[in-house]
Structure formats: structure tokens, C-alpha cells
Amino acid sequence: MSWSQHLDAHEGRYLESLSEFVSIASVSTDPARRPEMARACDWLCAWAREQNLTAEIWPTAGHPSVYIETPAVPDKPVLLIYGHYDVQPAEDVELWTDPPFQPTVREDRLYGRGASDNKGQIWTHCAAIQSLLAAGELPCQIKILVEGEEEVGSPNLPRLLEERRSRLGADLVLVSDTSTAVKGVPTLHYSLRGIVIFEVHLSTAGRDVHSGVFGGTSPNATHRLAQLIARLHDPEGRVTIPGFYDRVRIADAREKELLERVPFDAKVYQEFIGCDELVGEAGFTTNERRWFRPTLDCNGLGGGFQGEGSKTIVPARAWAKFSARLVADQQPDEVLECCRRWFEAQTWAGRIDFRADHGGPPYLLDPYGPMSGYLEKAREALRQAWNQEPLLVRHGGAIPIVSQFQTILGLSTLLMGFGSPDDAIHSPNEKFELANFRRGLRTSCHFLTSLGS
Amino acid sequence: MSWSQHLDAHEGRYLESLSEFVSIASVSTDPARRPEMARACDWLCAWAREQNLTAEIWPTAGHPSVYIETPAVPDKPVLLIYGHYDVQPAEDVELWTDPPFQPTVREDRLYGRGASDNKGQIWTHCAAIQSLLAAGELPCQIKILVEGEEEVGSPNLPRLLEERRSRLGADLVLVSDTSTAVKGVPTLHYSLRGIVIFEVHLSTAGRDVHSGVFGGTSPNATHRLAQLIARLHDPEGRVTIPGFYDRVRIADAREKELLERVPFDAKVYQEFIGCDELVGEAGFTTNERRWFRPTLDCNGLGGGFQGEGSKTIVPARAWAKFSARLVADQQPDEVLECCRRWFEAQTWAGRIDFRADHGGPPYLLDPYGPMSGYLEKAREALRQAWNQEPLLVRHGGAIPIVSQFQTILGLSTLLMGFGSPDDAIHSPNEKFELANFRRGLRTSCHFLTSLGS
């Protein structure tokens, strides 16, 4: 029996197993859910042992990770598949049509917390492996790392990667924790933006003063913060901080061609945001602005009197939080330093306290570089399973783990997500499209097979 | 016995009475202090009746006012003296050297909550009247209105003024609820700034969006609010809103001369604020900026994520609170309308929700106008009692009741305060300088006598 025949025969069983997995309320933020976190680990290990695979529970300072390993296959690539068994809370039960931890199939969708993010997606690979094993065709060694803290920022993952470096040796990482760029169109993401986060606290005086007695003579911190923020962008929408764009890699003709293939409806996009007009850096399209260009956004600001009603003061203090999104080949430390230098040079504004927070580098798997062979195999697998040309696009967000695989393990990551943009992950009524599940199973089998060929 | 001899003989008794008045914890904000509010009213009425004066308690929707009236004196001016018997809370008892409601004399000062604001100051006039009555010299009719809600914004005073308009007929109001401009130098204030208060709520999109997925394309409300605020002033520190300065009365040579007499130490002033430099409108001195020029200050602002840590969003909403200080002859409604028009015209910024709050007109008693005779009598009384040339200056703050006397009763107000700038009103260890009390008693006697001459 080929893996394909096995899949056809077992699809229903795989869906039942996924329902079982989704029914475990493994909410990593909730201390009361600790037993269910353990149950999710045990469930994965039990499955792996049924397949005669090595399965280990790797403790961390927080929730443990599950590690599964297929037998080594000499002279074939080793693939590390990453996923997470923890899910977002679902406290807003009343907003769900079906209880979040009673998985329900309706209209060819599986509804339930974690159905898409990330149980459905990681399980797709497990089930594919089961079919390959049943067909006796496992073409290469596969290592699976399923962590339990993704929804809380993976605080213990870097340490785990350090500790388990030798076990995690591989040629490539595969992460299925994204969605297709366009509903129904298979997608590979080859780049993620990096991030730099900082706060600026501004103080113009020793105290807030009465705006009657002192107003017109005492420096107002909210005015000056406003002037600082207003100066961060020029009228063309470019960040004015010297050095900010220094290392930005210009998209070449081939990347631009990939970009042009992406169907994009600006009207739908704008309607989702609910704005009167889209904005951004002059000379770039909307998708270039969010995928190819770095940005600097104030994420929040405050100063002076924040309560109800009025308090007629000249405020002495104001603050703002910022995040910069970085693209290849920007370095978080360098960008942070540019920003720090710029803010600290604005001495006219008052005393500036620049507070750097965490950051992460951008990620780019050069679609025409040394890893392009793997990328081509993934495209071909998607093409075969979906009977459709896949999109190969950049992504505007950051997935810190991908950078950690790069920096700690030295591994490149393929981002091949089976989620749909309308899966409502982190929201009520999360679901997983069963069409994507079925196509995902076949994609995974095709891809793993081609890795070994 | 002349009033002067009577004063000399009774000063100690007057101080004892003041201590009694200050010992009543008439905190208007505290519902538990209701009995003490009533006790303060009764105490004032009892004093008035001992002097054979008419004394009435006038109820309001909140705390009542006390009204005291001396007999009419035909063909002489009628003076309405305003004060308040309510005091600020003193919850921070541990910060007081002596208990706030156990008045204590140390170093020729009376310490206690309300000692300066306003019990000591209103009582100074009462005691002066007692000496004048004892000397049989009361030269004109005096009406005294002592309200109980000044510390909570006098919400029921305008209505009371309307209702009691006929009883409150007078030629002039005298308010002693300010402090001298410079410690130890007697001061008359002839002008107060008015105020206009409003909020601006800005919305650039229907929702906050992820700064990775959408950053660089979605309009950021905090950036636009910052640009709005940055545009409110030109590089010379002038408000850019068209019409803002339209009616501002230019100080004439005589007012400038008065201003030049005010001792002013910019270093001390700046040290109090704790700023690196004083700021303001080009072409004006610090005292001109705070007394003669209107200002527009953002009193507080907020937008996006306000919590601890970071939330990498492009914020859809931001807001700012503003107050404009007005000078003669600006009209609050007109200035508010200028501001509304300006903000609502900034459609590039997003959807703007302009919310007008309360306002009050500026106040100016033209020192060379029809009321200048009264002003001259007040200056002369201060000169005699303090043996020093009094200052005649504008004030940067607003005292809404003064505008209400003008608009509701059609009466001009003399602002002659006996407080000292370091009296710590509204703060722990509030005190009243007994030197100011003694001089105040004589000032009041001189002034009332001269009114009848």
C-alpha cells in the first residue's frame, strides 16, 4: 500500500485523532491547566510510541517540550519540524458557537481552540509521517520538536535549543505555524521582518505646574514629545533617523516578480483596517511597504493628566513606546543604536531616558541561494497537493523562534503554513479548514518523500 | 475708642477665634464631614449675631452658604465680601507637623488646614468689621457671602447668585483668596486669565492592527496626534490657530510700567519649576507670557497601548486634553470656536472628535478705568497697613467666581489677598503668616473706612 492509499483510507481516523488532541485544554497561561498541558505531551508521546518512534519529554523551567525522532536514514537530509501544543486561552466561551474544547466539525471545518494554531498544523505532519511509515517509505530522518510555551513568547526555548543542540542537528527546519497569504492559495513564506522595541521617557521639568500660574513659560513635555514623534518621519513617509535604512537589502528583479504574482485587493485590505486611506513610504506599493521596508511605529504614548475630566497643568513628563520592523539585512543592535543616538541627540526636547527592550533579527531564506533546492521541493509538494501554483512571499511579522533556529542551531527554516487567513486564531470560533488539512497531509508526504529522493 | 485701639486690644482674641474656626474640619469633599460643614456655618452665624448683624444660612443643592449683612448706610457704597468656609482635605496627616485641625501657633504663624485658604483671610475682614463696629465707625454697608463649595469648583454658586441677586446688590466685590505676588509685599491683582478646556479624540482606523502584518501601511493615530500637536505652535512659540490672538488687548505703557515694578528673579522661578530653560512666545518677558498673553497647553495625552511592556500595534486611536488661557478681551466661545474649526479642518489626520468642556472669561479691572477710584483706596489702605508700596499686577490663573460676579451680578471684583506665596495651601502644613493677619486687619479697616469717606 502506498502512502497515498493509506492516507485515503485513514483520513477519517486522522481527523478523529486531531479532535482528541484539540479536546485537551492545554492553555499555557493558565496554572489550573497544568494537568492538561501534561496530557497533551503524553498524547503526543503515546502516538509516537505506537509508531515505534523515539519520544521524549524534555523539561524546561516552564512547560516541557515533546521531542520525537524517526530512525536515521544514512545519506539523506535530516528535517526538524517545529510546532507547539499549547493554545491561547478561550475564556470568552459565550462567544463560541461550540465549546472551545469540544471540537466540532461543521461545513468541512474543525472548530476548536488550537484547531489551526498549532495542533492542526503540527498534527498534519505527524499523520503524514504515520502514512509514510505504514507504507514503509519514510525517506529521511525526521525530528519533531513540539514546545508548550509558544503562546507565552517561548521564554525557555532558546535555552532548550542550547542544551539539546546535539540532538537537534538537522539540515533544515520546517515550521507550519502561518497561514496562506490568500485564502485557498498555497503559500511559502521565505522572509520575516525583525523587530526592535524601545521606550522613550521625556522629562522637561521637575514637576507638573499650574497652567494658569506658569502656563506660557514652563516647557510642556507633551508638546515636546509630539514634536519628537512628528520629526521621526519626513513628509514622504521615510524614517528620518540617520542610518536607519543603511543595510536594507533592495529587492531584486526576481523578488519583485514573485511579489507581482501575489493577488492583492487593496480595497479589501483597507476595509479590514477600517481606514480612509492606506499610507506609507513614497515610491513603494502596499505589499512592499509591509514586507520589504522597515518601519518605525509608535505603539502607545502618554503624558500629563490621564484621568476623567480636566486638570489644567503644564505636564513635566511624557513617554512613548516604539517598535521598528526590520528587513534583511538590518541588525537589531545597529538599528537600536541609531534610534538611541537620534533620541539622545534631541537635547532641545528635555531630558531623554531611552530604554531598549528586546529585539530579534529579520529572517530571509534567499529564494535563489543555497537553500533554494529545498524551497523548490516544497513548492513542488504544494503544487502537487493543491493542484495550484503556490505563492512564494515575504511576511511582515516576526516569528522569534525562526531567528533562534538560525542563531542557535545555525539552521534555515521553511515556512509552510496550512492555516487560512480567516481561521480566527487567538479569537473565538477558531477553526481549521479540512480541505487544508487534507491538502496539508499530501503536501507533507510529497515534501518528505522528495527530501529523500 | 478708635478701631485702631480696639484692634490693638483685641488682636489676641481675634487669633483665638480664628483658631476655633480653623479647628472645624469643614472638608467639603468628605461626606463624613457634613456635621462639621454645618458647624462652620453656625460658627460664622453665631459670630455675626453677637455683633447684632443679620446672618442667614442659604441652602443650595450642595453645601449651604452663609450670608451676613451689616446695616445699610445711606449714600455710601455697598461692598460684597466673598470667601469660603470649606477647606481642602488633609488625609496626609502623617506629613503634618501638627494635626491639621488642631491649629498651632509657631514662629508667628498659625498652622492648620484652611488657616490661609480661606478661613484666615475671610476672618480677617470679619474681625476688622468687629473692631469698626465696636468703635461705632462702620462707614458703609458690608455684605459677606461665605460659600461651602469653593474647593469642589463652586458648582452651586452661579445658581445661588441668580436666586439671591436682589440681596446681593453692591457696588463692588472684594475677594481675599489670593496671595501676595512676592512674599512680604502687599499685592492687588487687577486681572485674571480666562480659560477654555477641550479634548480632541482622533481615530485613524477601525481597529488597532498588528505592526508586523500591517505596519508601514496603516495610518498610526499616535503619529498623527503628534503631528497635530506639533503644528499648534510655530517655532517662535506662537499659537498657529487663525484667530487665536484676534482680540488680545495689548498692554499699554502704564500697564507695562506697573509690570516693571514687580520684583522677579527668573532663577528662583526656574528652580521652582525645575526646568533647564524657560520657554514661551518670542518678544515677551516671562511675566508678560504668563499674565498678558494667551496660551494653549496640552494637559495630557494618550493613545495606543498604555500597559507595562510592549504591544506591537499600529494604534487606531489617540486623544489629547487641552486648556487655553485667555487674556482680556478674548471670549471663551470665540476661542473655542477657533480651536474647533482648526482641529476639524485637519482632515488629513483622520476622524476628529472635538469635545468642548467648560470655560470662563478672563477678568480685568481696568486700573485706569471707572473702578480705579476703588483700586486707589485699596492701594492706599495697603500702603498704610504695610508701610510699603503695594504691587498692582495681573494674575495668570483663573478664579471662576470672579467672572460669575461680573456676568451674573454685573459687579467688578477687587482681588486683595493676604496669603503668602509660601503658605502651602492645598498641601501639608498649611499656615497663615500672623504678620499678614495683623496687617490684613488694618488694611481692611482702612479700606472700609475709606469706602465711606
Interface residues (C-beta under 8 A of the other chain):
Chain A: R193 I195 I197 T204 A205 G206 R207 V209 H210 S211 G212 V213 F214 G215 G216 T217 S218 P219 N220 T222 H223 L225 A226 Q227 L228 I229 A230 R231 L232 H233 Y269 I273 G274 C275 D276 E277 L278 V279 G280 E281 T286 R289 R290 R293 T295 D297 C298 N299 G300 L301 G302 G303 G304 F305 Q306 G309 S310 K311 T312 I313 V314 P315 A316 A318 A320 K321 S323 R325 G350 R351 D357 H395 G396 G397 A398
Chain B: R193 I195 I197 T204 A205 G206 R207 V209 H210 S211 G212 V213 F214 G215 G216 T217 S218 P219 N220 T222 H223 L225 A226 Q227 L228 I229 A230 R231 L232 H233 Y269 I273 G274 C275 D276 E277 L278 V279 G280 E281 T286 R289 R290 R293 T295 D297 C298 N299 G300 L301 G302 G303 G304 F305 Q306 G309 S310 K311 T312 I313 V314 P315 A316 A318 A320 K321 S323 R325 G350 R351 D357 H395 G396 G397 A398
